[in-house]
Amino acid sequence: MTSQVCARCDARTGKPVLVGHVHSASAGGRTLYSCPEHALTFPRPIDPVAQIDALRRARKEETAS
């Protein structure tokens, strides 16, 4: 992978870690990268499939009781 700029410290890194996506209504979005040292300072992305499964399980438990 090519070097990227860390979204936290603005330094170039040769080992970029994907930490998020920024969506924009007026233009294409962009991908946020971080250096390995700052990668853990970003919130973990939410998995929409896991979130939907959890909501379905919760609904089933509500209707079962």
Helices and strands as residue ranges (DSSP letters): E 4-5, E 12-13, E 17-22, E 30-34, G 39-41, H 48-64
